[in-house]
Amino acid sequence: HVQLVESGGGLVQPGGSLRLSCSASGLTRSAYCMAWFRQTPGKEREIIAVIGSAGGTTYYTDSVRGRFVVSEGAFKKMYYLQMDNSKPEDTAQYYCAARLQLSCGNFDRSLYKDWGQGTQVTVS
C-alpha cells in the first residue's frame, strides 16, 4: 500500500527558499503522477505541480510557475518541491499525492487517492 510522508516545511521570509520532500513507499507500478497540492483554511486543496515518474515531464499552475520546481530523487522513492522567491500567499499546508501515470497534465484533484499527511509552510 502506498505511503507518502512530507517533510521540510517551516517558516521562510518573503523572497526566501524552502525545499519540501516527499518520501514514497509502496509505489509498485512502473510509473506514477506525483503531485504537490496546497491548502489554506476554508479553501479547497489546489494542485500546484506534478511530475511524471516515467520521463520526468513536469506541470505547474500559473501561481507557482517560474518559482517552484518539482523533481524526483533516485529510485522513485523521493520527490521534492523547491520553493524559490516565496510569497506570503504561498502560506499553506502542503501535501504530496500519487496516482498511476496517465495524463499527468490533468489536474483533477479527485484522480488522486493516495496522500501524505501534509507539512506546513509559512511565508512571513
Disulfide bonds with the S-S distance in Angstrom:
Cys22-Cys96 2.08
Cys33-Cys104 2.03
